[in-house]
Amino acid sequence: MVFLPYSTAASVLDTNAATPKTLLSIHNVAKHFGKNIVLRNISLDIAEGEFLTILGESGSGKTTLLRIVAGFESATAGEVWMGDERLDQRPPYRRRVNTVFQHYALFPHLTVEENVGYGLRVAKRPDAEIKTRVEDALAKVKMTAYAKVKPSKISGGQQQRIALARALVNRPKLLLLDEPLSALDANLRRQMQLELKSLQREVAISFLFVTHDQEEAMVMSDRIALLRSGELEQVAAPREIYSRPATAYVAQFIGHTNLLETEVRGGIARCSSLSWPVQLADGPALFSLRPENIAVVPPATLVVSGRVRLPGRVVNQAFHGATELIRVQCAEELVLIVRTPSSVAGHAEVELEFSPADAVPVRKSAERN
């Protein structure tokens, strides 16, 4: 699946808006389990009202970081602050933070409203207050009609909403979500992504969301923090992290890309039979070129000034509905992946064209243990 750069709705990080106030600050947090280093000096700020996603493959340390913020794990080094309060020195129940886990852990013998109000009853809040806050939380997740129902009688998506309501009823400043949509089927998951984003905007609470799903992160986030082997690879808005990846790992992890290894001499980058002007110093350079930025053009048409043209032979193609992803052999050692409308796919010999501006320089990703 391809991830096209787009803007997230009503982003709190709009460059035209005032700089948002920082809610949570993570300073140089590290976590070791014996000799196993899980997190390496993580520093990250979360703004008030922001939807920040920690994205990474299995074993990258994303859930461990979430558990440190929640208070379920202690950091080996570093600090976590909420405003002027040192959060990591407080027990979990003293933090204005709530967590929604992958497994919702609803009490099967309690009704929906009893599940939502459980934490308030444990805290011995007045009955009238519990009733009002539970009704408000259920209304926010559109589950008022199911207040008297047991969890076994509602769907997985509805159970997810109840888990959210149970967290929201405590009025946290920050909501932590550990892959809460992973148990849902694909269609319901896509629906809940949009609903969860809409709910976050409505309640105006900061969300710290953990997932390994790139599409989910792109759809929902104001910013994405891509974690790799316990280190932050890049932190940026979805559009930027897709269009301007900092490293080869980022470019390959989010969507498809062509990595072009070049040698720069006199302001010209050369890769096999390709060459284009760049503003880089002489020496080796690596570029990311997204498949949708390469066009299939009619043969024998004039080359547009400033664009790069090259012939190729289609060696493989994969159908994706309105588009196809084709592999084109352009030279003995150069194969490009191209995303093209299905209507122009199917030709054995093609002419490809791209703009040098779409070839984005990236750093080589360092090897990590």
Residue frames relative to the residue before (quaternion, step in Angstrom):
aa qw qx qy qz dx dy dz
M 1.0000 0.0000 0.0000 0.0000 0.00 0.00 0.00
V 0.3208 -0.7477 0.5509 0.1859 3.55 -0.99 0.82
F 0.2278 -0.7503 0.6050 0.1381 3.54 -1.14 0.68
L 0.1716 -0.8018 0.5669 0.0788 3.55 -0.41 1.20
P 0.5128 -0.6440 0.4566 0.3374 3.61 -0.98 0.71
Y 0.1425 0.7685 -0.6121 0.1204 3.54 -0.92 0.93
S 0.5200 -0.6353 0.4656 0.3304 3.55 -1.25 0.31
T 0.3857 -0.6822 0.5619 0.2647 3.55 -1.13 0.63
A 0.5694 -0.6389 0.4003 0.3277 3.53 -1.04 0.82
A 0.8761 0.0040 -0.0063 0.4821 3.53 -1.09 0.85
S 0.1164 0.8392 -0.5234 0.0911 3.56 0.97 0.82
V 0.4413 -0.6887 0.5067 0.2724 3.54 -0.96 0.92
L 0.6806 0.4796 -0.2881 0.4731 3.56 1.24 -0.29
D 0.2242 0.7833 -0.5374 0.2178 3.58 1.16 0.55
T 0.4445 -0.7266 0.4565 0.2570 3.54 -0.69 1.07
N 0.6414 0.5150 -0.3317 0.4619 3.59 1.22 -0.34
A 0.6261 0.5364 -0.3342 0.4567 3.57 1.27 -0.29
A 0.6423 -0.4990 0.4047 0.4180 3.54 -1.34 0.23
T 0.5852 -0.5834 0.4250 0.3694 3.58 -1.12 0.63
P 0.3925 -0.7423 0.4833 0.2478 3.62 -0.61 1.07
K 0.5207 -0.6339 0.4794 0.3118 3.54 -1.18 0.61
T 0.4626 -0.6807 0.4960 0.2770 3.55 -1.01 0.85
L 0.2582 -0.7642 0.5753 0.1354 3.57 -0.93 0.97
L 0.8142 0.0749 0.0185 0.5754 3.57 0.79 -1.06
S 0.0815 -0.7847 0.6138 0.0289 3.56 -0.99 0.88
I 0.1412 -0.7594 0.6332 0.0491 3.53 -0.86 1.08
H 0.0771 -0.8314 0.5502 -0.0104 3.59 -0.54 1.20
N 0.8634 -0.1682 0.1006 0.4649 3.56 -0.70 1.16
V 0.2218 0.8024 -0.5206 0.1897 3.57 0.94 0.88
A 0.0108 -0.7733 0.6333 -0.0270 3.54 -0.94 1.01
K 0.0669 -0.7868 0.6123 0.0394 3.54 -1.19 0.58
H 0.0536 -0.7849 0.6173 -0.0071 3.55 -0.83 1.10
F 0.1283 -0.7258 0.6675 0.1056 3.54 -1.12 0.76
G 0.7763 -0.1541 0.0497 0.6093 3.55 0.11 1.30
K 0.7970 -0.2128 0.1897 0.5325 3.57 -0.71 -1.09
N 0.5689 0.5990 -0.3756 0.4202 3.56 1.28 -0.16
I 0.1938 -0.7840 0.5832 0.0877 3.59 -0.58 1.17
V 0.1787 -0.8211 0.5388 0.0590 3.57 -0.44 1.26
L 0.7861 0.0853 -0.0343 0.6112 3.60 1.04 -0.80
R 0.1506 -0.8035 0.5744 0.0414 3.55 -0.98 0.93
N 0.8300 -0.2758 0.1597 0.4578 3.58 -0.36 1.28
I 0.1314 0.8104 -0.5485 0.1585 3.56 0.67 1.18
S 0.0093 0.7656 -0.6428 0.0235 3.58 -0.89 1.01
L 0.1601 0.7897 -0.5594 0.1946 3.56 -0.67 1.14
D 0.1719 -0.7676 0.6098 0.0966 3.58 -1.02 0.85
I 0.1590 -0.7565 0.6285 0.0855 3.55 -1.14 0.76
A 0.3364 -0.7705 0.5136 0.1714 3.57 -0.74 1.08
E 0.6068 -0.5246 0.4452 0.3981 3.54 -1.28 0.36
G 0.8352 0.1739 -0.1555 0.4980 3.55 -0.88 0.99
E 0.5222 0.6587 -0.4036 0.3614 3.59 1.25 0.17
F 0.2535 -0.7014 0.6412 0.1807 3.53 -1.25 0.60
L 0.0188 0.8109 -0.5790 0.0825 3.56 -0.21 1.34
T 0.1587 -0.7960 0.5803 0.0665 3.56 -0.81 1.01
I 0.2304 -0.7138 0.6451 0.1457 3.52 -1.05 0.91
L 0.0678 -0.8206 0.5663 -0.0376 3.54 -0.41 1.30
G 0.3107 0.7496 -0.5504 0.1966 3.54 -0.99 0.79
E 0.5633 -0.5908 0.4513 0.3605 3.53 -1.25 0.40
S 0.7006 -0.4410 0.3353 0.4498 3.57 -1.28 0.16
G 0.8010 0.2695 -0.2153 0.4893 3.55 -0.93 0.93
S 0.4887 0.6831 -0.4287 0.3328 3.60 1.24 0.09
G 0.5663 -0.6225 0.3747 0.3891 3.61 1.23 -0.34
K 0.4157 0.7548 -0.4447 0.2441 3.59 1.25 -0.02
T 0.6813 0.4643 -0.2990 0.4804 3.61 0.90 -0.84
T 0.6053 0.5473 -0.3546 0.4565 3.60 1.06 -0.67
L 0.6447 0.5094 -0.3223 0.4702 3.59 0.96 -0.81
L 0.6417 0.5170 -0.3206 0.4671 3.59 0.98 -0.83
R 0.6743 0.4980 -0.2965 0.4575 3.60 0.93 -0.86
I 0.6045 0.5359 -0.3582 0.4681 3.60 1.12 -0.55
V 0.6490 0.4990 -0.3138 0.4809 3.59 0.98 -0.84
A 0.6815 0.4880 -0.2869 0.4638 3.60 0.99 -0.83
G 0.4962 -0.6619 0.4315 0.3598 3.59 1.13 -0.58
F 0.5117 0.6504 -0.4154 0.3776 3.58 1.28 0.18
E 0.7370 0.1972 -0.1634 0.6255 3.57 1.33 -0.18
S 0.3223 -0.7174 0.5801 0.2120 3.57 -1.21 0.56
A 0.4487 -0.6845 0.5062 0.2717 3.55 -0.98 0.86
T 0.4920 -0.6310 0.5103 0.3152 3.57 -1.14 0.64
A 0.7771 -0.0460 0.0510 0.6256 3.56 1.12 -0.73
G 0.6665 0.5180 -0.3709 0.3871 3.55 -1.29 0.37
E 0.3245 -0.7400 0.5660 0.1634 3.53 -1.37 0.11
V 0.1661 -0.7419 0.6390 0.1165 3.53 -1.31 0.51
W 0.0643 -0.8158 0.5743 -0.0210 3.58 -0.71 1.13
M 0.0956 -0.7287 0.6717 0.0932 3.53 -1.21 0.65
G 0.7864 -0.0761 -0.0072 0.6129 3.55 -0.18 1.30
D 0.7564 -0.3140 0.2583 0.5123 3.58 -0.76 -1.04
E 0.5531 0.6017 -0.3834 0.4303 3.58 1.26 0.39
R 0.3709 -0.7135 0.5547 0.2138 3.59 -0.86 1.00
L 0.2508 -0.8385 0.4675 0.1243 3.56 -0.04 1.32
D 0.6856 0.5206 -0.3036 0.4083 3.59 0.91 -0.86
Q 0.6327 0.5072 -0.3455 0.4723 3.61 1.24 -0.06
R 0.6242 0.5161 -0.3365 0.4804 3.59 1.30 0.05
P 0.5105 -0.6160 0.4849 0.3532 3.61 -1.11 0.55
P 0.6955 -0.5031 0.3025 0.4142 3.62 -1.14 0.49
Y 0.7015 0.4854 -0.2878 0.4354 3.61 0.89 -0.86
R 0.6639 0.4733 -0.3103 0.4888 3.61 1.27 -0.16
R 0.5847 0.5683 -0.3735 0.4424 3.60 1.24 0.18
R 0.4104 -0.6924 0.5331 0.2607 3.60 -1.04 0.78
V 0.4641 0.6396 -0.4325 0.4341 3.49 0.89 1.14
N 0.0393 -0.7782 0.6258 0.0352 3.58 -1.06 0.77
T 0.2650 -0.7836 0.5507 0.1115 3.55 -1.14 0.70
V 0.1450 -0.7312 0.6596 0.0957 3.54 -1.12 0.81
F 0.2252 -0.8165 0.5234 0.0935 3.55 -0.52 1.22
Q 0.6903 -0.4594 0.3682 0.4206 3.51 -1.38 0.20
H 0.7300 0.2689 -0.1715 0.6045 3.57 1.08 -0.77
Y 0.4263 -0.7845 0.3935 0.2191 3.54 -0.41 1.27
A 0.1958 -0.8369 0.4941 0.1305 3.61 1.26 -0.43
L 0.2132 0.7634 -0.5704 0.2155 3.57 0.81 1.02
F 0.4766 -0.6585 0.4989 0.3005 3.56 -1.08 0.72
P 0.3791 -0.7738 0.4534 0.2280 3.62 -0.44 1.15
H 0.6873 0.4931 -0.2873 0.4494 3.61 1.12 -0.61
L 0.6542 0.4800 -0.3123 0.4940 3.61 1.28 -0.13
T 0.5140 -0.6150 0.4949 0.3356 3.55 -1.20 0.52
V 0.7129 -0.4247 0.3338 0.4472 3.55 -1.31 0.14
E 0.7058 0.4566 -0.2828 0.4619 3.60 0.76 -0.96
E 0.6372 0.5142 -0.3311 0.4690 3.59 1.08 -0.64
N 0.6117 0.5328 -0.3440 0.4729 3.58 1.07 -0.66
V 0.6788 0.4992 -0.2901 0.4537 3.57 0.87 -0.97
G 0.7551 0.4068 -0.2107 0.4689 3.58 0.95 -0.84
Y 0.3847 0.7693 -0.4585 0.2235 3.58 1.28 -0.10
G 0.6848 0.4969 -0.2942 0.4444 3.60 0.82 -0.98
L 0.6429 0.5181 -0.3207 0.4640 3.57 1.05 -0.72
R 0.6451 0.5055 -0.3277 0.4700 3.59 1.04 -0.73
V 0.6220 0.5294 -0.3387 0.4670 3.59 1.05 -0.76
A 0.6911 0.4608 -0.2610 0.4919 3.57 1.10 -0.78
K 0.3999 -0.7589 0.4319 0.2784 3.57 1.40 0.06
R 0.2168 0.7614 -0.5697 0.2206 3.55 0.88 0.98
P 0.6149 -0.5612 0.3931 0.3904 3.63 -1.11 0.56
D 0.6169 -0.5882 0.3813 0.3579 3.57 -1.07 0.78
A 0.6527 0.5195 -0.3237 0.4464 3.59 0.93 -0.86
E 0.6511 0.5056 -0.3126 0.4720 3.58 1.00 -0.80
I 0.6289 0.5339 -0.3335 0.4563 3.58 0.97 -0.87
K 0.6590 0.5236 -0.3095 0.4424 3.57 0.86 -0.97
T 0.6830 0.4948 -0.2857 0.4550 3.58 0.87 -0.98
R 0.7035 0.4714 -0.2741 0.4557 3.57 0.86 -0.96
V 0.6283 0.5176 -0.3363 0.4735 3.60 1.05 -0.69
E 0.6481 0.5118 -0.3192 0.4649 3.60 0.92 -0.86
D 0.6536 0.5129 -0.3089 0.4630 3.56 0.99 -0.85
A 0.6701 0.5011 -0.2998 0.4582 3.59 0.94 -0.90
L 0.6571 0.5004 -0.3107 0.4705 3.59 0.97 -0.81
A 0.6295 0.5290 -0.3356 0.4597 3.58 1.04 -0.74
K 0.6373 0.5470 -0.3285 0.4321 3.60 1.00 -0.82
V 0.7588 0.3373 -0.1962 0.5215 3.59 1.03 -0.75
K 0.4614 -0.7250 0.4100 0.3056 3.57 1.35 0.34
M 0.5096 0.6400 -0.4188 0.3940 3.58 0.93 0.95
T 0.2604 0.8008 -0.5038 0.1928 3.59 1.23 0.38
A 0.6651 0.5345 -0.3084 0.4205 3.61 0.93 -0.85
Y 0.7156 0.4360 -0.2471 0.4866 3.60 1.22 -0.40
A 0.2719 0.8215 -0.4737 0.1635 3.59 1.25 0.24
K 0.7638 0.3807 -0.1955 0.4831 3.61 0.95 -0.86
V 0.5488 0.6397 -0.3737 0.3871 3.58 1.32 -0.01
K 0.4451 -0.6609 0.5303 0.2896 3.59 -1.19 0.59
P 0.6428 -0.5641 0.3528 0.3796 3.63 -1.08 0.64
S 0.6273 0.5642 -0.3436 0.4123 3.60 1.03 -0.67
K 0.6797 0.5021 -0.2776 0.4571 3.58 1.22 -0.42
I 0.6937 0.4304 -0.2805 0.5048 3.61 1.24 0.01
S 0.6130 -0.5933 0.3943 0.3418 3.57 -1.25 0.48
G 0.6926 -0.4672 0.3514 0.4226 3.54 -1.34 0.16
G 0.6499 0.5121 -0.3157 0.4644 3.57 1.02 -0.78
Q 0.6542 0.4963 -0.3093 0.4796 3.58 1.04 -0.76
Q 0.6177 0.5284 -0.3455 0.4689 3.60 1.06 -0.68
Q 0.6206 0.5393 -0.3397 0.4567 3.55 1.06 -0.74
R 0.6440 0.5130 -0.3179 0.4701 3.58 1.01 -0.78
I 0.6371 0.5185 -0.3295 0.4656 3.59 1.01 -0.75
A 0.6277 0.5203 -0.3380 0.4702 3.59 1.00 -0.75
L 0.6343 0.5148 -0.3213 0.4790 3.58 1.05 -0.72
A 0.6532 0.5140 -0.3150 0.4582 3.58 0.92 -0.91
R 0.6375 0.5343 -0.3265 0.4489 3.59 1.00 -0.83
A 0.6653 0.4718 -0.3004 0.4946 3.59 1.10 -0.66
L 0.6849 0.5090 -0.2891 0.4338 3.59 0.90 -0.93
V 0.5983 0.6023 -0.3663 0.3809 3.58 1.07 -0.69
N 0.6590 0.5094 -0.3016 0.4641 3.58 1.23 -0.48
R 0.3626 -0.7783 0.4458 0.2532 3.56 1.38 0.06
P 0.1198 0.8123 -0.5600 0.1107 3.59 0.68 1.05
K 0.4824 -0.6216 0.5203 0.3319 3.55 -1.28 0.32
L 0.7852 0.1443 -0.0512 0.6000 3.55 1.19 -0.62
L 0.1609 -0.7735 0.6080 0.0787 3.56 -0.93 0.96
L 0.1929 -0.7764 0.5952 0.0763 3.55 -0.80 1.10
L 0.0519 -0.8098 0.5843 -0.0126 3.58 -0.82 1.00
D 0.1491 -0.8170 0.5563 0.0300 3.54 -0.50 1.28
E 0.7798 -0.3425 0.1558 0.5004 3.58 -0.01 1.38
P 0.1144 0.8589 -0.4946 0.0677 3.63 0.85 0.91
L 0.7007 0.4712 -0.2749 0.4597 3.62 1.19 -0.34
S 0.4631 0.7403 -0.4176 0.2514 3.58 1.25 -0.21
A 0.6681 0.5080 -0.3099 0.4467 3.61 1.13 -0.51
L 0.5899 0.5951 -0.3593 0.4108 3.60 1.26 -0.18
D 0.5288 -0.6008 0.4754 0.3653 3.57 -1.19 0.48
A 0.7352 -0.4914 0.2494 0.3946 3.55 -1.26 0.56
N 0.6906 0.4825 -0.2943 0.4512 3.61 0.82 -0.94
L 0.6732 0.4797 -0.2946 0.4795 3.57 0.91 -0.92
R 0.6125 0.5603 -0.3477 0.4360 3.57 1.06 -0.73
R 0.6590 0.4976 -0.3090 0.4718 3.59 0.95 -0.88
Q 0.6411 0.5193 -0.3218 0.4646 3.58 1.01 -0.79
M 0.6919 0.4794 -0.2809 0.4611 3.58 0.91 -0.93
Q 0.5528 0.5898 -0.4030 0.4291 3.61 1.12 -0.47
L 0.6920 0.4665 -0.2709 0.4797 3.56 0.88 -0.96
E 0.6603 0.5076 -0.3121 0.4570 3.59 0.97 -0.85
L 0.6569 0.5115 -0.3143 0.4561 3.57 0.97 -0.83
K 0.6370 0.5127 -0.3243 0.4757 3.57 1.01 -0.77
S 0.6509 0.5118 -0.3086 0.4683 3.58 0.98 -0.87
L 0.6485 0.5166 -0.3121 0.4639 3.58 0.98 -0.86
Q 0.6388 0.5334 -0.3301 0.4455 3.58 0.95 -0.83
R 0.6419 0.5103 -0.3168 0.4767 3.57 1.03 -0.78
E 0.6677 0.5255 -0.3007 0.4331 3.57 0.98 -0.88
V 0.7510 0.3846 -0.2241 0.4877 3.59 0.84 -0.94
A 0.2903 -0.8056 0.4772 0.1977 3.61 1.30 -0.24
I 0.4321 0.6522 -0.4873 0.3879 3.56 1.00 0.92
S 0.4966 -0.6391 0.4915 0.3215 3.58 -1.05 0.72
F 0.1540 -0.7705 0.6145 0.0705 3.57 -0.98 0.93
L 0.0951 -0.7376 0.6656 0.0620 3.54 -1.05 0.90
F 0.0674 -0.8509 0.5164 -0.0689 3.51 -0.17 1.41
V 0.1746 -0.7884 0.5845 0.0799 3.58 -0.88 0.96
T 0.1894 0.7734 -0.5899 0.1338 3.58 -0.90 0.92
H 0.3366 -0.6951 0.5854 0.2467 3.54 -1.33 0.32
D 0.5733 0.6192 -0.3466 0.4096 3.57 1.35 -0.14
Q 0.3746 -0.7629 0.4834 0.2096 3.59 -0.44 1.23
E 0.6462 0.5233 -0.3300 0.4468 3.58 0.93 -0.85
E 0.6339 0.5359 -0.3223 0.4550 3.57 0.97 -0.88
A 0.6647 0.5030 -0.3009 0.4632 3.58 0.92 -0.89
M 0.6702 0.5076 -0.3045 0.4477 3.58 0.93 -0.87
V 0.6758 0.5143 -0.2915 0.4402 3.58 0.98 -0.86
M 0.8087 0.3827 -0.1498 0.4207 3.55 0.81 -1.03
S 0.7147 0.5563 -0.2559 0.3381 3.56 0.97 -0.84
D 0.4071 -0.6125 0.6102 0.2944 3.49 -1.39 0.39
R 0.7695 -0.0272 0.0160 0.6378 3.54 1.11 -0.81
I 0.2491 -0.7352 0.6121 0.1511 3.52 -1.30 0.51
A 0.1463 -0.7421 0.6475 0.0925 3.56 -1.01 0.90
L 0.1589 -0.8107 0.5598 0.0635 3.58 -0.28 1.27
L 0.1496 -0.8082 0.5692 0.0205 3.51 -0.58 1.27
R 0.0108 0.7931 -0.6079 0.0368 3.55 -0.94 0.92
S 0.8446 -0.1041 0.0300 0.5244 3.56 -0.68 1.14
G 0.7518 -0.4371 0.2127 0.4455 3.55 0.92 0.96
E 0.6961 0.3972 -0.2787 0.5292 3.58 1.27 0.19
L 0.4844 -0.6457 0.5030 0.3090 3.55 -1.17 0.62
E 0.2799 -0.7715 0.5540 0.1397 3.55 -0.72 1.14
Q 0.7614 -0.1845 0.1328 0.6071 3.59 1.06 -0.81
V 0.1144 -0.7525 0.6442 0.0757 3.56 -1.18 0.68
A 0.2969 0.7521 -0.5280 0.2596 3.58 -0.49 1.16
A 0.6274 -0.4975 0.4294 0.4177 3.55 -1.34 0.17
P 0.6671 -0.5248 0.3355 0.4087 3.63 -1.12 0.56
R 0.6536 0.5164 -0.3277 0.4459 3.60 0.88 -0.88
E 0.6963 0.4736 -0.2820 0.4598 3.58 0.89 -0.92
I 0.6810 0.4993 -0.3102 0.4368 3.58 0.86 -0.90
Y 0.6533 0.4807 -0.3086 0.4969 3.56 1.21 -0.49
S 0.7572 0.4107 -0.2144 0.4605 3.56 0.76 -1.07
R 0.7974 0.1779 -0.0799 0.5711 3.60 1.08 -0.72
P 0.0118 -0.8219 0.5695 -0.0067 3.63 0.53 1.08
A 0.4563 -0.7092 0.4711 0.2587 3.55 -0.99 0.87
T 0.8111 0.1440 -0.0393 0.5655 3.58 1.03 -0.79
A 0.6620 -0.4878 0.3867 0.4173 3.53 -1.31 0.24
Y 0.6148 0.5547 -0.3491 0.4387 3.60 1.04 -0.73
V 0.6503 0.5080 -0.3152 0.4687 3.60 0.92 -0.90
A 0.6618 0.5226 -0.3075 0.4408 3.57 0.87 -0.96
Q 0.7174 0.4395 -0.2486 0.4800 3.58 0.97 -0.82
F 0.6535 0.5318 -0.3231 0.4310 3.60 1.04 -0.72
I 0.7632 0.2923 -0.1648 0.5522 3.59 0.99 -0.80
G 0.8359 -0.0014 -0.0444 0.5470 3.55 -0.29 1.27
H 0.5757 -0.5448 0.4648 0.3945 3.55 -1.33 -0.35
T 0.0480 0.7925 -0.6079 0.0040 3.54 -1.18 0.47
N 0.3331 -0.6653 0.6177 0.2546 3.52 -1.40 0.21
L 0.1788 -0.7707 0.6031 0.1016 3.58 -0.74 1.03
L 0.1234 -0.8131 0.5688 0.0092 3.54 -0.58 1.23
E 0.1945 -0.7729 0.5968 0.0930 3.56 -0.58 1.18
T 0.0224 -0.8356 0.5457 -0.0587 3.56 -0.53 1.20
E 0.2642 -0.6826 0.6431 0.2251 3.48 -1.44 0.10
V 0.2236 -0.7865 0.5663 0.1039 3.57 -0.72 1.11
R 0.0952 0.7651 -0.6310 0.0862 3.54 -0.92 1.02
G 0.8627 -0.0147 -0.0188 0.5052 3.55 -0.79 1.08
G 0.7126 -0.4668 0.2592 0.4551 3.60 1.01 0.81
I 0.6456 0.4583 -0.3308 0.5135 3.59 1.25 0.34
A 0.2322 -0.7512 0.6044 0.1286 3.56 -0.90 1.03
R 0.0799 -0.8053 0.5873 0.0142 3.57 -0.87 0.99
C 0.0317 0.7653 -0.6391 0.0700 3.52 -0.98 1.03
S 0.7985 -0.1430 0.0486 0.5827 3.56 -0.29 1.25
S 0.8146 -0.1962 0.1571 0.5227 3.61 -0.70 -1.05
L 0.5793 0.5993 -0.3642 0.4155 3.60 1.31 -0.06
S 0.0998 0.7629 -0.6385 0.0184 3.55 -1.25 0.50
W 0.0919 0.7823 -0.6118 0.0727 3.56 -1.11 0.73
P 0.5606 -0.6268 0.4215 0.3393 3.60 -1.14 0.56
V 0.0122 -0.7817 0.6233 -0.0176 3.56 -1.10 0.80
Q 0.3451 -0.7011 0.5766 0.2387 3.52 -1.31 0.32
L 0.4036 0.6860 -0.4851 0.3623 3.54 0.59 1.23
A 0.5666 -0.5817 0.4579 0.3619 3.53 -1.25 0.46
D 0.6299 -0.5365 0.4034 0.3907 3.55 -1.22 0.48
G 0.5483 0.5952 -0.4645 0.3596 3.53 -1.12 0.76
P 0.6942 -0.4494 0.3318 0.4539 3.59 -1.25 -0.04
A 0.0155 0.7830 -0.6209 0.0325 3.59 -1.11 0.74
L 0.2494 -0.7623 0.5859 0.1160 3.54 -1.16 0.74
F 0.0970 -0.8074 0.5819 0.0144 3.58 -0.91 0.96
S 0.2577 -0.7195 0.6231 0.1662 3.54 -1.26 0.65
L 0.0189 -0.7864 0.6166 -0.0315 3.56 -0.84 1.06
R 0.3254 -0.7781 0.5084 0.1740 3.58 -0.41 1.26
P 0.5915 -0.6171 0.3862 0.3468 3.63 -1.00 0.80
E 0.6814 0.4941 -0.3053 0.4454 3.61 0.99 -0.73
N 0.6249 0.5298 -0.3412 0.4608 3.58 1.27 -0.17
I 0.6156 0.4760 -0.3534 0.5191 3.55 1.30 0.15
A 0.1927 -0.8048 0.5558 0.0792 3.59 -0.67 1.09
V 0.3261 -0.6722 0.6230 0.2315 3.51 -1.25 0.63
V 0.0869 -0.8273 0.5550 0.0031 3.60 -0.53 1.16
P 0.6009 -0.5573 0.4182 0.3917 3.59 -1.14 0.54
P 0.5166 -0.6459 0.4534 0.3321 3.62 -0.97 0.75
A 0.8202 0.2747 -0.2121 0.4548 3.53 -1.27 0.55
T 0.4767 0.6294 -0.4785 0.3842 3.63 1.19 0.29
L 0.5896 -0.5859 0.4224 0.3614 3.54 -1.19 0.56
V 0.4538 -0.6662 0.5207 0.2813 3.56 -1.08 0.74
V 0.4088 -0.6997 0.5306 0.2486 3.56 -0.79 1.02
S 0.5689 -0.6245 0.4166 0.3359 3.55 -0.89 0.94
G 0.8138 0.2612 -0.2091 0.4752 3.54 -0.92 0.95
R 0.6511 0.5026 -0.3261 0.4660 3.60 1.20 -0.23
V 0.4155 -0.6983 0.5349 0.2314 3.54 -1.28 0.53
R 0.0894 -0.8024 0.5900 0.0092 3.60 -0.79 1.04
L 0.1314 0.7820 -0.6037 0.0821 3.58 -1.05 0.75
P 0.4168 -0.7000 0.5204 0.2557 3.58 -1.07 0.69
G 0.0298 0.8072 -0.5894 0.0116 3.55 -1.25 0.35
R 0.3442 -0.7128 0.5742 0.2092 3.52 -1.37 0.20
V 0.4137 -0.7150 0.5104 0.2391 3.60 -0.79 1.05
V 0.1148 -0.8180 0.5626 0.0354 3.57 -0.69 1.11
N 0.7960 0.0129 -0.0063 0.6051 3.58 1.23 -0.30
Q 0.0205 0.7971 -0.6035 -0.0058 3.58 -1.14 0.58
A 0.1680 -0.7766 0.6038 0.0640 3.54 -1.14 0.80
F 0.3797 -0.7499 0.5049 0.1964 3.55 -0.77 1.09
H 0.0189 -0.7995 0.5998 -0.0260 3.59 -0.88 1.01
G 0.7060 -0.4290 0.2672 0.4961 3.59 0.96 0.77
A 0.8446 0.0024 0.0352 0.5342 3.56 -0.53 -1.20
T 0.7717 0.2501 -0.1526 0.5645 3.59 1.22 -0.37
E 0.2020 -0.7358 0.6238 0.1695 3.51 -1.36 0.19
L 0.2983 -0.7175 0.6018 0.1845 3.51 -1.18 0.67
I 0.0348 -0.8276 0.5595 -0.0285 3.56 -0.46 1.20
R 0.2869 -0.7149 0.6107 0.1836 3.54 -1.24 0.64
V 0.1018 -0.8196 0.5637 -0.0092 3.52 -0.69 1.16
Q 0.2811 -0.7341 0.5966 0.1613 3.55 -0.81 1.08
C 0.1192 -0.8349 0.5368 0.0236 3.57 -0.39 1.27
A 0.7672 -0.0283 0.0320 0.6400 3.56 1.19 -0.53
E 0.7464 -0.4123 0.2578 0.4543 3.57 -1.24 0.20
E 0.8103 0.2095 -0.0944 0.5391 3.58 0.94 -0.84
L 0.6545 0.4927 -0.3097 0.4826 3.60 1.21 0.32
V 0.0565 0.7640 -0.6370 0.0850 3.56 -0.64 1.24
L 0.1279 -0.8036 0.5798 0.0414 3.57 -0.78 1.07
I 0.3036 -0.6995 0.6142 0.2032 3.54 -1.19 0.71
V 0.0596 -0.8118 0.5802 -0.0303 3.57 -0.76 1.08
R 0.2018 -0.7452 0.6197 0.1409 3.57 -0.98 0.84
T 0.0400 0.8193 -0.5615 0.1091 3.54 -0.61 1.18
P 0.5898 -0.5422 0.4341 0.4119 3.61 -1.13 0.43
S 0.5803 -0.6144 0.4054 0.3485 3.58 -1.00 0.83
S 0.6074 0.5974 -0.3494 0.3899 3.57 1.12 -0.64
V 0.7430 0.3755 -0.2313 0.5034 3.61 1.12 -0.50
A 0.5225 0.6222 -0.4249 0.3991 3.57 1.29 -0.02
G 0.6200 0.5840 -0.3917 0.3481 3.55 -1.26 0.18
H 0.5857 0.5587 -0.3826 0.4454 3.59 1.22 -0.10
A 0.4655 -0.6908 0.4788 0.2772 3.58 -0.96 0.83
E 0.7778 0.2068 -0.1055 0.5840 3.57 0.96 -0.91
V 0.0090 -0.8190 0.5721 -0.0431 3.59 -0.78 1.00
E 0.3033 -0.6861 0.6214 0.2260 3.51 -1.40 0.29
L 0.1608 -0.7994 0.5757 0.0602 3.57 -0.81 1.04
E 0.0374 -0.7926 0.6086 -0.0031 3.55 -1.18 0.62
F 0.0829 0.7835 -0.6144 0.0426 3.57 -1.09 0.71
S 0.4776 -0.6455 0.5154 0.2995 3.52 -1.31 0.37
P 0.5405 -0.6289 0.4441 0.3394 3.62 -0.92 0.79
A 0.5993 0.5839 -0.3617 0.4111 3.60 1.11 -0.61
D 0.6613 0.5129 -0.3033 0.4557 3.60 1.20 -0.51
A 0.5818 0.5173 -0.3795 0.4999 3.58 1.29 -0.07
V 0.1224 -0.8433 0.5233 0.0051 3.55 -0.14 1.37
P 0.3898 -0.7185 0.5154 0.2571 3.63 -0.71 0.98
V 0.0329 -0.7892 0.6131 -0.0143 3.58 -0.95 0.93
R 0.4967 -0.6267 0.5071 0.3216 3.54 -1.27 0.45
K 0.5013 -0.5999 0.5137 0.3535 3.54 -1.15 0.52
S 0.4229 -0.7039 0.5083 0.2594 3.57 -0.99 0.82
A 0.4196 -0.7191 0.5006 0.2372 3.54 -0.78 1.07
E 0.5029 -0.6166 0.5076 0.3306 3.56 -1.17 0.60
R 0.0424 -0.8022 0.5955 -0.0062 3.56 -0.96 0.95
N 0.4166 -0.6991 0.5247 0.2497 3.51 -1.11 0.72
